[in-house]
Amino acid sequence: MKSIVAFSDLHFSEVPNQLKEACTYADYVFFLGDGFFNIKEIGYADNFYGVKGNCDYTEFLEDEQVIEVEELRILITHGHKYGVKDDTMSLLNRAHELNCNVVFYGHTHCADIEQIEGVILVNPGALYAPNGSRSYSYCVVNQNRFSAKIVELK
């Protein structure tokens, strides 16, 4: 059994202590873009995977990654290149193309977990959003089983 903490859209805010603590206990940490240079406090251990967002101007990160966790293939991306503010169909098609069971994405600043055509889509929301909501996702993978929840920050 493995745990995943995923977060996105930090922008220019500091990493909340609650998230730092969650990351220290997670088997995998997924950064989904926008705020790369603000996450140094978390560290870049072997369990850290990150992608760049539309506000990240770095060559250190790719636009997407596929990570295998237990028996699942997971795609991580920011989502802006797939038009996720309009709908998730392009993102879903990319998941099918890469044979992924789960997709983590950000960009919309709206937390959401849904399953479409056998693919679980997880948007952890944003650590900094104009509407004031702040959240990340905590997930558990047990062989080919996956569960996720959105964690609201105080």
DSSP file (Angstrom, degrees, kcal/mol; ACC not computed):
  #  RESIDUE AA STRUCTURE BP1 BP2  ACC     N-H-->O    O-->H-N    N-H-->O    O-->H-N    TCO  KAPPA ALPHA  PHI   PSI    X-CA   Y-CA   Z-CA
    1    1 A M              0   0    0      0, 0.0     2,-0.3     0, 0.0   141,-0.2   0.000 360.0 360.0 360.0 133.8    0.0    0.0    0.0
    2    2 A K  E     -A  141   0A   0    139,-2.8   139,-3.0    67,-0.1     2,-0.3  -0.943 360.0-143.1-128.0 147.3    1.3    3.4   -1.0
    3    3 A S  E     -A  140   0A   0     -2,-0.3    25,-1.7   137,-0.2    24,-0.7  -0.841  11.1-162.6-110.5 149.4    0.2    7.0   -0.2
    4    4 A I  E     -Ab 139  28A   0    135,-2.6   135,-2.9    -2,-0.3     2,-0.5  -0.996   7.5-165.2-131.0 132.8    0.3   10.0   -2.5
    5    5 A V  E     -Ab 138  29A   0     23,-2.2    25,-2.8    -2,-0.4     2,-0.4  -0.988  17.3-176.0-112.7 126.1    0.0   13.7   -1.7
    6    6 A A  E     +Ab 137  30A   0    131,-2.2   131,-2.7    -2,-0.5     2,-0.3  -0.967   6.7 167.0-125.7 139.3   -0.7   15.9   -4.7
    7    7 A F  E     - b   0  31A   0     23,-2.3    25,-2.8    -2,-0.4     2,-0.3  -0.974   6.6-178.2-148.7 161.6   -0.9   19.6   -4.9
    8    8 A S        +     0   0    0    127,-0.4   119,-1.9    -2,-0.3   120,-0.3  -0.948  51.5  35.5-151.6 164.6   -1.0   22.4   -7.5
    9    9 A D        +     0   0    0     24,-2.5   119,-1.7    -2,-0.3   118,-0.3   0.888  49.4 153.5  54.0  55.5   -1.2   26.1   -8.0
   10   10 A L    >   +     0   0    0     24,-1.8     3,-2.1    23,-0.3    25,-0.3   0.797  20.9 170.3 -76.0 -32.0    1.0   27.4   -5.2
   11   11 A H  T 3   -     0   0    0     23,-2.2    -1,-0.2     1,-0.3    27,-0.2  -0.341  67.9 -22.8  52.0-120.0    1.8   30.5   -7.2
   12   12 A F  T 3  S+     0   0    0     -2,-0.1    -1,-0.3    -3,-0.1     2,-0.1   0.244 109.8 105.2-107.7  14.3    3.6   32.9   -5.0
   13   13 A S  S <  S-     0   0    0     -3,-2.1     2,-0.1     1,-0.1   115,-0.1  -0.455  73.8-100.1 -90.5 167.2    2.4   31.8   -1.6
   14   14 A E        -     0   0    0     -2,-0.1    -1,-0.1     1,-0.1    25,-0.1  -0.446  41.3 -96.5 -81.2 157.3    4.3   29.8    1.0
   15   15 A V        -     0   0    0     23,-0.4    -1,-0.1    -2,-0.1     5,-0.0  -0.643  45.8-119.6 -73.4 121.7    3.9   26.1    1.5
   16   16 A P     >  -     0   0    0      0, 0.0     4,-2.2     0, 0.0     3,-0.5  -0.323  13.2-125.3 -63.6 144.4    1.5   25.5    4.3
   17   17 A N  H  > S+     0   0    0      1,-0.2     4,-2.5     2,-0.2     5,-0.2   0.855 110.0  59.6 -58.3 -36.6    2.8   23.6    7.3
   18   18 A Q  H  > S+     0   0    0      1,-0.2     4,-1.9     2,-0.2    -1,-0.2   0.888 108.2  44.8 -60.4 -39.4    0.0   21.1    7.1
   19   19 A L  H  > S+     0   0    0     -3,-0.5     4,-2.5     2,-0.2    -2,-0.2   0.901 109.6  54.9 -71.8 -41.4    1.1   20.2    3.6
   20   20 A K  H  X S+     0   0    0     -4,-2.2     4,-1.4     1,-0.2    -2,-0.2   0.930 110.5  46.8 -55.8 -45.7    4.8   20.0    4.6
   21   21 A E  H  X S+     0   0    0     -4,-2.5     4,-0.9     1,-0.2     3,-0.3   0.917 110.7  51.1 -64.5 -43.6    3.9   17.5    7.3
   22   22 A A  H >X S+     0   0    0     -4,-1.9     4,-0.8     1,-0.2     3,-0.6   0.885 108.3  53.7 -60.5 -38.6    1.7   15.4    4.9
   23   23 A C  H 3< S+     0   0    0     -4,-2.5     3,-0.4     1,-0.2    -1,-0.2   0.824 100.0  60.5 -67.2 -31.5    4.5   15.3    2.4
   24   24 A T  H 3< S+     0   0    0     -4,-1.4    -1,-0.2    -3,-0.3    -2,-0.2   0.790 111.8  39.3 -67.6 -25.6    7.0   14.0    5.0
   25   25 A Y  H << S+     0   0    0     -4,-0.9    -1,-0.2    -3,-0.6    -2,-0.2   0.542  95.3 102.1 -99.6  -8.4    4.8   10.9    5.5
   26   26 A A     <  -     0   0    0     -4,-0.8   -22,-0.1    -3,-0.4     3,-0.1  -0.467  63.1-146.3 -80.1 146.7    3.8   10.3    1.9
   27   27 A D  S    S+     0   0    0    -24,-0.7     2,-0.4     1,-0.2   -23,-0.2   0.812  90.9  24.7 -75.2 -31.5    5.3    7.6   -0.3
   28   28 A Y  E     -b    4   0A   0    -25,-1.7   -23,-2.2     2,-0.0     2,-0.5  -0.993  65.6-162.1-134.9 141.2    4.9    9.9   -3.3
   29   29 A V  E     -bc   5  48A   0     18,-2.9    20,-2.9    -2,-0.4     2,-0.6  -0.990   9.8-165.6-123.8 121.9    4.6   13.6   -3.7
   30   30 A F  E     -bc   6  49A   0    -25,-2.8   -23,-2.3    -2,-0.5     2,-0.6  -0.935   5.3-166.0-111.8 119.1    3.1   15.0   -6.9
   31   31 A F  E     -bc   7  50A   0     18,-2.8    20,-1.7    -2,-0.6   -23,-0.2  -0.922   3.9-165.3-100.3 124.0    3.5   18.7   -7.7
   32   32 A L        -     0   0    0    -25,-2.8    74,-0.3    -2,-0.6   -24,-0.1   0.081  45.3 -88.5-104.5  22.1    1.2   19.6  -10.5
   33   33 A G  S    S+     0   0    0    -26,-0.2   -24,-2.5    18,-0.2   -23,-0.3   0.014  82.6  86.8 100.4 161.0    2.6   23.0  -11.6
   34   34 A D  S    S+     0   0    0    -25,-0.2   -23,-2.2   -26,-0.2   -24,-1.8   0.985  93.8  38.5  70.1  87.1    2.5   26.7  -11.0
   35   35 A G    >   +     0   0    0    -25,-0.3     3,-2.0   -26,-0.2     4,-0.4   0.581  61.8 152.2 124.8  24.6    4.8   27.7   -8.2
   36   36 A F  G >  S+     0   0    0      1,-0.3     3,-1.5     2,-0.2     4,-0.1   0.867  73.3  52.0 -52.3 -44.9    7.8   25.5   -8.7
   37   37 A F  G 3  S+     0   0    0      1,-0.3     3,-0.3     2,-0.1    -1,-0.3   0.562 104.2  59.3 -75.5  -4.7   10.4   27.9   -7.2
   38   38 A N  G <  S+     0   0    0     -3,-2.0     3,-0.4     1,-0.2   -23,-0.4   0.459  90.7  70.0 -96.3  -2.6    8.2   28.2   -4.0
   39   39 A I    X>  +     0   0    0     -3,-1.5     3,-1.7    -4,-0.4     4,-0.9   0.283  58.9 108.2-101.1  13.1    8.3   24.5   -3.1
   40   40 A K  T 34  +     0   0    0     -3,-0.3     3,-0.2     1,-0.3    -1,-0.2   0.787  69.6  68.7 -59.2 -27.0   11.9   24.2   -2.1
   41   41 A E  T 34 S+     0   0    0     -3,-0.4    -1,-0.3     1,-0.2    -2,-0.1   0.783  97.2  52.1 -63.9 -26.5   10.8   23.8    1.5
   42   42 A I  T <4 S-     0   0    0     -3,-1.7    -1,-0.2     1,-0.1    -2,-0.2   0.841 106.4-140.1 -78.2 -33.3    9.4   20.4    0.7
   43   43 A G     <  -     0   0    0     -4,-0.9     2,-0.4    -3,-0.2    -1,-0.1  -0.046  13.9 -96.7  90.8 163.0   12.6   19.2   -0.9
   44   44 A Y        +     0   0    0     -4,-0.1    -1,-0.1     4,-0.0    -4,-0.0  -0.574  56.0 163.9-118.6  66.3   13.2   17.1   -4.0
   45   45 A A    >   -     0   0    0     -2,-0.4     3,-2.1    -3,-0.2    -2,-0.0  -0.124  58.3 -88.5 -74.9 177.3   13.6   13.6   -2.5
   46   46 A D  T 3  S+     0   0    0      1,-0.3    -1,-0.1   -18,-0.0    -2,-0.0   0.716 127.9  57.8 -61.0 -20.7   13.3   10.4   -4.6
   47   47 A N  T 3  S+     0   0    0    -21,-0.1   -18,-2.9   -19,-0.1     2,-0.5   0.377  85.0 102.9 -93.0   5.4    9.6   10.4   -3.9
   48   48 A F  E <   +c   29   0A   0     -3,-2.1     2,-0.4   -20,-0.2   -18,-0.2  -0.777  43.1 175.1 -95.6 129.3    9.0   13.8   -5.5
   49   49 A Y  E     +c   30   0A   0    -20,-2.9   -18,-2.8    -2,-0.5     2,-0.3  -0.999   8.5 175.4-129.8 133.2    7.6   14.1   -9.0
   50   50 A G  E     -c   31   0A   0     -2,-0.4    12,-0.6   -20,-0.2     2,-0.3  -0.975  17.2-165.5-141.0 154.1    6.7   17.4  -10.6
   51   51 A V  B     -e   62   0B   0    -20,-1.7     2,-0.3    -2,-0.3    12,-0.2  -0.921  30.0-108.8-130.0 158.2    5.5   19.0  -13.8
   52   52 A K        -     0   0    0     10,-2.4    26,-0.5    -2,-0.3     2,-0.2  -0.624  27.1-152.7 -92.0 149.7    5.5   22.6  -14.9
   53   53 A G    >   -     0   0    0     -2,-0.3     3,-1.5    25,-0.1   -20,-0.1  -0.420  40.4 -85.7-105.0-175.7    2.4   24.7  -15.2
   54   54 A N  T 3  S+     0   0    0      1,-0.3   -21,-0.0    -2,-0.2    -2,-0.0   0.640 129.2  48.2 -69.0 -13.5    1.6   27.7  -17.4
   55   55 A C  T 3  S+     0   0    0      2,-0.0     2,-0.6   -44,-0.0    -1,-0.3   0.304  90.6  95.5-106.6   7.0    3.3   30.0  -14.8
   56   56 A D    <   -     0   0    0     -3,-1.5     2,-0.8   -22,-0.1    -4,-0.0  -0.882  50.4-172.8-102.6 119.0    6.5   27.9  -14.4
   57   57 A Y        +     0   0    0     -2,-0.6     2,-0.3    -5,-0.0    -3,-0.1  -0.665  42.8 116.4-110.7  75.3    9.3   29.1  -16.6
   58   58 A T        -     0   0    0     -2,-0.8     3,-0.2     3,-0.1    -6,-0.1  -0.973  57.2-151.5-140.9 151.4   11.8   26.3  -15.9
   59   59 A E  S    S+     0   0    0     -2,-0.3    -1,-0.1     1,-0.1    -7,-0.0   0.381  86.1  84.0 -99.6   1.2   13.5   23.6  -17.9
   60   60 A F  S    S+     0   0    0      2,-0.0     2,-0.3    -9,-0.0    -1,-0.1   0.763  88.9  54.0 -72.9 -24.9   13.8   21.4  -14.8
   61   61 A L  S    S-     0   0    0     -3,-0.2   -10,-0.2   -10,-0.0     2,-0.1  -0.830  73.0-137.5-117.4 149.8   10.3   20.0  -15.3
   62   62 A E  B     -e   51   0B   0    -12,-0.6   -10,-2.4    -2,-0.3     3,-0.1  -0.430  28.7-112.9 -90.3 171.8    8.4   18.3  -18.1
   63   63 A D  S    S+     0   0    0      1,-0.2    15,-0.7   -12,-0.2     2,-0.3   0.754  95.5   1.8 -76.3 -26.3    4.8   19.1  -19.1
   64   64 A E  E     -F   77   0C   0     13,-0.2     2,-0.3   -14,-0.1    -1,-0.2  -0.988  60.7-164.1-156.9 159.2    3.7   15.6  -18.0
   65   65 A Q  E     -F   76   0C   0     11,-1.9    11,-2.7    -2,-0.3     2,-0.5  -0.986  14.2-142.5-143.0 151.0    5.0   12.4  -16.5
   66   66 A V  E     -F   75   0C   0     -2,-0.3     2,-0.4     9,-0.2     9,-0.2  -0.982  23.0-175.0-114.2 126.7    3.7    8.8  -16.2
   67   67 A I  E     -F   74   0C   0      7,-2.9     7,-2.8    -2,-0.5     2,-0.6  -0.965  17.9-141.3-123.0 134.9    4.5    7.1  -12.8
   68   68 A E  E     -F   73   0C   0     -2,-0.4     2,-0.5     5,-0.2     5,-0.2  -0.870  19.5-178.6 -98.7 123.9    3.8    3.5  -12.0
   69   69 A V  E >   -F   72   0C   0      3,-2.2     3,-2.5    -2,-0.6     2,-0.2  -0.976  63.3 -50.0-125.0 115.7    2.5    3.0   -8.4
   70   70 A E  T 3  S-     0   0    0     -2,-0.5    74,-0.1     1,-0.3    72,-0.0  -0.423 124.4 -21.1  53.3-118.5    1.9   -0.6   -7.5
   71   71 A E  T 3  S+     0   0    0     72,-1.8     2,-0.3    -2,-0.2    -1,-0.3   0.261 119.5  94.1-102.9  12.4   -0.3   -1.8  -10.4
   72   72 A L  E <   -F   69   0C   0     -3,-2.5    -3,-2.2    71,-0.3     2,-0.5  -0.815  62.7-144.0-108.9 145.6   -1.6    1.6  -11.6
   73   73 A R  E     -F   68   0C   0     -2,-0.3    28,-2.1    -5,-0.2    29,-1.8  -0.936  24.2-165.2-103.4 124.9   -0.2    3.9  -14.3
   74   74 A I  E     -Fg  67 102C   0     -7,-2.8    -7,-2.9    -2,-0.5     2,-0.5  -0.942  10.5-156.3-119.9 127.7   -0.6    7.5  -13.3
   75   75 A L  E     -Fg  66 103C   0     27,-2.6    29,-2.8    -2,-0.5     2,-0.4  -0.874  10.3-167.6 -98.4 130.0   -0.4   10.6  -15.5
   76   76 A I  E     +Fg  65 104C   0    -11,-2.7   -11,-1.9    -2,-0.5     2,-0.3  -0.977  21.7 142.7-118.1 136.5    0.5   13.9  -13.8
   77   77 A T  E     -F   64   0C   0     27,-2.0    29,-0.4    -2,-0.4   -13,-0.2  -0.968  55.6-118.7-158.5 162.5    0.2   17.2  -15.7
   78   78 A H        -     0   0    0    -15,-0.7    28,-2.0   -26,-0.5    -1,-0.1   0.900  44.9-137.2 -75.5 -40.9   -0.9   20.8  -15.0
   79   79 A G  S > >S+     0   0    0    -16,-0.3     3,-1.7    26,-0.2     5,-1.4   0.172  72.3 110.4 110.1 -17.9   -3.7   20.5  -17.5
   80   80 A H  G > 5S+     0   0    0      1,-0.3     3,-1.1     2,-0.2     5,-0.1   0.830  77.6  56.1 -62.5 -31.2   -3.5   23.8  -19.3
   81   81 A K  G 3 5S+     0   0    0      1,-0.2    -1,-0.3   -18,-0.1   -18,-0.0   0.565 107.6  50.9 -76.7  -6.9   -2.3   22.2  -22.5
   82   82 A Y  G < 5S-     0   0    0     -3,-1.7     9,-0.4     8,-0.0     8,-0.4   0.266 111.0-117.4-112.1   8.8   -5.4   20.0  -22.4
   83   83 A G  T X>5 +     0   0    0     -3,-1.1     3,-1.9    -4,-0.2     4,-1.8   0.849  50.5 164.8  63.8  36.8   -8.0   22.8  -22.0
   84   84 A V  T 34< +     0   0    0     -5,-1.4    -1,-0.1     1,-0.3    -4,-0.1   0.653  65.4  69.1 -66.8 -14.7   -9.2   21.5  -18.6
   85   85 A K  T 34 S+     0   0    0     -6,-0.2    -1,-0.3     1,-0.1     3,-0.1   0.752 110.3  35.4 -72.7 -20.5  -10.9   24.8  -17.8
   86   86 A D  T <4 S-     0   0    0     -3,-1.9     2,-0.3     1,-0.4    -2,-0.2   0.876 135.4 -39.1 -93.8 -51.9  -13.4   24.0  -20.6
   87   87 A D     <  -     0   0    0     -4,-1.8    -1,-0.4    -5,-0.2     4,-0.2  -0.962  44.0-118.9-164.7 173.5  -13.7   20.2  -20.2
   88   88 A T  S  > S+     0   0    0     -2,-0.3     4,-2.7     1,-0.1     5,-0.2   0.237  78.1 105.4-106.9  12.5  -11.5   17.1  -19.5
   89   89 A M  H  > S+     0   0    0      2,-0.2     4,-2.7     1,-0.2     5,-0.2   0.909  81.5  47.8 -64.1 -43.3  -12.1   15.2  -22.7
   90   90 A S  H  > S+     0   0    0     -8,-0.4     4,-2.0     2,-0.2    -1,-0.2   0.903 114.1  48.6 -63.3 -39.6   -8.6   15.9  -24.2
   91   91 A L  H  > S+     0   0    0     -9,-0.4     4,-2.1     2,-0.2    -2,-0.2   0.908 110.9  50.0 -65.1 -42.4   -7.0   15.0  -20.9
   92   92 A L  H  X S+     0   0    0     -4,-2.7     4,-2.2     2,-0.2    -2,-0.2   0.911 109.2  51.9 -61.5 -43.7   -9.1   11.8  -20.8
   93   93 A N  H  X S+     0   0    0     -4,-2.7     4,-2.4     1,-0.2    -1,-0.2   0.891 108.4  51.6 -60.6 -39.8   -8.0   11.0  -24.4
   94   94 A R  H  X S+     0   0    0     -4,-2.0     4,-2.0     2,-0.2    -1,-0.2   0.894 107.7  52.4 -64.5 -39.6   -4.3   11.5  -23.4
   95   95 A A  H  <>S+     0   0    0     -4,-2.1     5,-2.9     2,-0.2     4,-0.4   0.918 111.0  46.9 -61.5 -43.5   -4.8    9.1  -20.4
   96   96 A H  H ><5S+     0   0    0     -4,-2.2     3,-1.1     3,-0.2    -2,-0.2   0.916 109.8  53.9 -63.4 -42.5   -6.2    6.4  -22.8
   97   97 A E  H 3<5S+     0   0    0     -4,-2.4    -1,-0.2     1,-0.3    -2,-0.2   0.864 114.7  40.3 -59.1 -38.3   -3.4    7.0  -25.2
   98   98 A L  T 3<5S-     0   0    0     -4,-2.0    -1,-0.3    -5,-0.1    -2,-0.2   0.388 111.9-119.7 -92.9   2.2   -0.8    6.4  -22.4
   99   99 A N  T < 5 +     0   0    0     -3,-1.1     2,-0.3    -4,-0.4    -3,-0.2   0.911  56.2 162.1  59.6  45.4   -2.8    3.5  -20.9
  100  100 A C      < -     0   0    0     -5,-2.9    -1,-0.2    -6,-0.1   -26,-0.2  -0.769  35.7-164.0-100.2 143.1   -3.2    5.4  -17.6
  101  101 A N  S    S+     0   0    0    -28,-2.1    19,-2.5    -2,-0.3     2,-0.3   0.714  78.2  33.2 -90.8 -26.8   -5.7    4.5  -14.9
  102  102 A V  E     -gh  74 120C   0    -29,-1.8   -27,-2.6    17,-0.2     2,-0.4  -0.975  62.6-164.2-135.5 143.6   -5.4    7.7  -12.9
  103  103 A V  E     -gh  75 121C   0     17,-2.8    19,-3.2    -2,-0.3     2,-0.5  -0.998   2.2-164.3-129.1 131.9   -4.7   11.3  -13.9
  104  104 A F  E     +gh  76 122C   0    -29,-2.8   -27,-2.0    -2,-0.4     2,-0.3  -0.957  24.5 156.6-109.2 133.0   -3.7   14.1  -11.5
  105  105 A Y        -     0   0    0     17,-2.2    20,-0.3    -2,-0.5   -27,-0.2  -0.960  18.4-177.5-149.7 165.8   -4.0   17.7  -12.9
  106  106 A G        +     0   0    0    -28,-2.0     2,-1.3   -29,-0.4     4,-0.1  -0.097  41.9 104.9-129.8-131.7   -4.4   21.3  -11.7
  107  107 A H  S    S+     0   0    0    -74,-0.2   -28,-0.1     1,-0.2   -29,-0.1  -0.130  76.5  73.4  76.2 -36.7   -4.9   24.6  -13.4
  108  108 A T  S    S-     0   0    0     -2,-1.3    -1,-0.2     2,-0.2    18,-0.1   0.707  87.4-139.2 -82.6 -18.8   -8.6   25.1  -12.7
  109  109 A H        +     0   0    0     16,-0.3     2,-0.5     1,-0.2    17,-0.5   0.561  69.2 114.3  68.2  10.6   -8.1   25.9   -9.0
  110  110 A C        -     0   0    0     15,-0.3    15,-0.5    -4,-0.1    -1,-0.2  -0.950  66.4-132.9-116.5 117.4  -11.2   23.8   -8.4
  111  111 A A        +     0   0    0     -2,-0.5     2,-0.3    13,-0.3    39,-0.1  -0.427  38.9 156.9 -68.0 139.5  -10.9   20.5   -6.4
  112  112 A D  E     -I  123   0C   0     11,-2.6    11,-3.3    -2,-0.1     2,-0.4  -0.960  28.4-167.4-163.7 143.1  -12.6   17.5   -8.1
  113  113 A I  E     +I  122   0C   0     -2,-0.3     2,-0.3     9,-0.2     9,-0.2  -0.982  27.4 152.0-133.2 123.3  -12.5   13.8   -8.2
  114  114 A E  E     -I  121   0C   0      7,-2.2     7,-3.5    -2,-0.4     2,-0.5  -0.988  35.9-136.1-148.5 157.1  -14.4   11.9  -10.9
  115  115 A Q  E     +I  120   0C   0     -2,-0.3     2,-0.4     5,-0.2     5,-0.2  -0.972  24.9 174.4-117.1 125.9  -14.3    8.7  -12.8
  116  116 A I  E >   -I  119   0C   0      3,-2.7     3,-2.3    -2,-0.5    -2,-0.0  -0.996  68.3 -15.9-132.6 127.7  -14.9    8.8  -16.6
  117  117 A E  T 3  S-     0   0    0     -2,-0.4    -1,-0.1     1,-0.3     3,-0.1   0.852 128.8 -50.4  49.4  41.8  -14.6    5.8  -18.9
  118  118 A G  T 3  S+     0   0    0      1,-0.2     2,-0.5    -3,-0.0    -1,-0.3   0.484 116.0 111.6  80.4   3.0  -12.6    3.8  -16.4
  119  119 A V  E <   - I   0 116C   0     -3,-2.3    -3,-2.7   -17,-0.0     2,-0.6  -0.934  60.1-141.4-112.8 131.4  -10.1    6.7  -15.7
  120  120 A I  E     -hI 102 115C   0    -19,-2.5   -17,-2.8    -2,-0.5     2,-0.5  -0.809  15.1-160.0 -91.5 124.7  -10.0    8.5  -12.3
  121  121 A L  E     -hI 103 114C   0     -7,-3.5    -7,-2.2    -2,-0.6     2,-0.5  -0.920   7.9-171.5-107.2 124.4   -9.3   12.2  -12.7
  122  122 A V  E     +hI 104 113C   0    -19,-3.2   -17,-2.2    -2,-0.5    -9,-0.2  -0.966  12.2 178.3-122.1 119.8   -8.1   14.0   -9.6
  123  123 A N  E     - I   0 112C   0    -11,-3.3   -11,-2.6    -2,-0.5   -17,-0.2  -0.972  13.4-161.6-115.0 113.7   -7.7   17.7   -9.3
  124  124 A P        -     0   0    0      0, 0.0   -13,-0.3     0, 0.0     2,-0.2   0.488  34.6-128.4 -74.9   0.3   -6.5   18.6   -5.8
  125  125 A G        -     0   0    0    -15,-0.5     2,-0.3   -20,-0.3   -16,-0.3  -0.611  41.8 -53.6  84.7-152.0   -7.6   22.2   -6.2
  126  126 A A        -     0   0    0    -17,-0.5     9,-2.2    -2,-0.2  -117,-0.2  -0.940  18.9-148.4-130.2 148.4   -5.1   25.0   -5.4
  127  127 A L  S    S+     0   0    0   -119,-1.9     2,-0.4    -2,-0.3  -117,-0.2   0.663 103.1  27.9 -83.4 -18.7   -2.9   26.0   -2.6
  128  128 A Y  S    S+     0   0    0   -119,-1.7    -1,-0.3  -120,-0.3     6,-0.1  -0.936  77.0 160.4-140.7 119.5   -3.5   29.6   -3.6
  129  129 A A    >   -     0   0    0     -2,-0.4     3,-2.1     4,-0.2   -20,-0.0  -0.992  46.3-123.4-137.9 145.8   -6.7   30.6   -5.4
  130  130 A P  T 3  S+     0   0    0      0, 0.0    -1,-0.1     0, 0.0   -21,-0.0   0.798 111.4  59.5 -57.3 -29.2   -8.3   34.0   -5.8
  131  131 A N  T 3  S-     0   0    0      2,-0.1     3,-0.1   -22,-0.1   -22,-0.0   0.518 113.9-116.7 -80.8  -2.8  -11.5   32.7   -4.2
  132  132 A G  S <  S+     0   0    0     -3,-2.1     2,-0.2     1,-0.3    -1,-0.1   0.286  70.2 132.9  90.4 -11.6   -9.6   31.9   -1.0
  133  133 A S        -     0   0    0    -24,-0.1     2,-0.4    -5,-0.1    -1,-0.3  -0.512  33.4-171.7 -74.9 143.5  -10.1   28.1   -1.0
  134  134 A R        +     0   0    0     19,-0.3    19,-2.9    -2,-0.2     2,-0.3  -0.994  16.2 143.5-138.6 129.4   -7.0   26.0   -0.4
  135  135 A S  E     - D   0 152A   0     -9,-2.2  -127,-0.4    -2,-0.4     2,-0.3  -0.987  24.4-168.0-158.2 164.2   -6.7   22.3   -0.8
  136  136 A Y  E     - D   0 151A   0     15,-1.8    15,-3.4    -2,-0.3     2,-0.4  -0.873  29.6-109.5-142.2 175.5   -4.6   19.3   -1.8
  137  137 A S  E     -AD   6 150A   0   -131,-2.7  -131,-2.2    -2,-0.3     2,-0.4  -0.899  15.8-161.2-116.6 146.5   -5.3   15.6   -2.3
  138  138 A Y  E     +AD   5 149A   0     11,-2.4    11,-1.9    -2,-0.4     2,-0.3  -0.993  21.3 178.8-120.8 126.8   -4.4   12.6   -0.2
  139  139 A C  E     -AD   4 148A   0   -135,-2.9  -135,-2.6    -2,-0.4     2,-0.4  -0.913  19.4-152.2-133.0 154.9   -4.6    9.2   -2.0
  140  140 A V  E     -AD   3 147A   0      7,-2.5     7,-2.2    -2,-0.3     2,-0.5  -0.994   5.6-163.6-128.8 133.6   -4.0    5.6   -1.3
  141  141 A V  E     +AD   2 146A   0   -139,-3.0  -139,-2.8    -2,-0.4     2,-0.4  -0.974   8.1 178.6-116.0 126.5   -3.0    2.9   -3.8
  142  142 A N  E >   - D   0 145A   0      3,-2.5     3,-2.1    -2,-0.5     2,-0.5  -0.883  67.3 -61.1-129.5  98.9   -3.3   -0.7   -2.9
  143  143 A Q  T 3  S-     0   0    0     -2,-0.4   -72,-1.8     1,-0.3   -71,-0.3  -0.509 122.8 -15.5  57.5-108.9   -2.3   -2.9   -5.8
  144  144 A N  T 3  S+     0   0    0     -2,-0.5     2,-0.4   -74,-0.1    -1,-0.3   0.254 117.9  99.8-106.1  13.7   -4.9   -1.9   -8.5
  145  145 A R  E <   -D  142   0A   0     -3,-2.1    -3,-2.5   -73,-0.0     2,-0.4  -0.802  51.5-170.6-101.8 143.3   -7.3   -0.1   -6.1
  146  146 A F  E     +D  141   0A   0     -2,-0.4     2,-0.4    -5,-0.2    -5,-0.2  -0.995   9.9 178.3-137.1 133.9   -7.2    3.6   -5.7
  147  147 A S  E     -D  140   0A   0     -7,-2.2    -7,-2.5    -2,-0.4     2,-0.3  -0.995   8.0-177.4-135.0 145.7   -8.9    6.0   -3.2
  148  148 A A  E     -D  139   0A   0     -2,-0.4     2,-0.3    -9,-0.2    -9,-0.2  -0.980   7.3-176.4-141.1 149.9   -8.6    9.7   -3.0
  149  149 A K  E     -D  138   0A   0    -11,-1.9   -11,-2.4    -2,-0.3     2,-0.5  -0.988  26.7-121.9-143.0 154.1   -9.9   12.6   -0.9
  150  150 A I  E     -D  137   0A   0     -2,-0.3     2,-0.6   -13,-0.2   -13,-0.2  -0.821  22.8-152.6 -93.7 131.6   -9.6   16.3   -1.0
  151  151 A V  E     -D  136   0A   0    -15,-3.4   -15,-1.8    -2,-0.5     2,-0.4  -0.926   7.6-147.6-108.9 115.7   -8.0   17.9    2.1
  152  152 A E  E     -D  135   0A   0     -2,-0.6     2,-0.3   -17,-0.2   -17,-0.2  -0.657  16.2-131.7 -81.5 134.1   -9.1   21.5    2.8
  153  153 A L              0   0    0    -19,-2.9   -19,-0.3    -2,-0.4    -1,-0.0  -0.613 360.0 360.0 -86.0 147.9   -6.5   23.6    4.4
  154  154 A K              0   0    0     -2,-0.3    -1,-0.1   -19,-0.0   -19,-0.0   0.440 360.0 360.0 -84.7 360.0   -7.3   25.7    7.5
